[in-house]
Every structure is written in C-alpha cells, then in structure tokens.
Amino acid sequence: MRISVGAPILTINHGSTFMVTDLDGQINPDGHLGIFSDDTRFLSYYACYADGHSWLRLSSTTTTYYAARVYLRNPEFTSRDGTIPENSLLLND
C-alpha cells in the first residue's frame, strides 16, 4: 500500500465557504489554494509584505474549524528609516 502526503496547508470554513492557505497564511496564484464558495474560487492570490520583504513564519495552526492563527516575524532589511533588525516586528495574521 502506498501512502502519499500533500503539502502542509491551513484550511478553515464557514458553511459552504472555505479558505485554504499555505502555512504562512498566504495564497500562491500558481496552486490550488484560495477562498472558495460552492466550488467557485473567488480569491486566488494573497500575500503580506513588510516594506517589500516576505515575512518569516514562527508558527501557525487552525484553532477551530472556522479560524486559524499565524504568527510571522520579519527578516532583517533596510528601509528608508534605516536597518530593521530581524525579529523586531511580529505579525499575527
């Protein structure tokens, strides 16, 4: 017997509407992720950036069937106001 496991994802739903994201809480337009209702995908891309830089995931989980919690931290980057140290910002998505 062969067992295969797909990519890790977060899935939440409310009735016939559901959202499927990667573990960072983002939706890549090249995949099968998105916000769906009655088998129609209404959103196929969602991403969040800090001054153009991708966030780094600390942890993520579904807390109930209708909610998820994602904790993200920043990488080190240089903004107009100077260098922002790694892990100095936290985003709870």
PyMOL commands that set and color helices and strands:
alter all, ss='L'
color gray80, all
select strands_A, chain A and resi 9-14+17-22+34-37+40-43+49-50+53-54+56-64+67-73+77-79+82-84+90-92
alter strands_A, ss='S'
color yellow, strands_A
deselect
rebuild
show_as cartoon
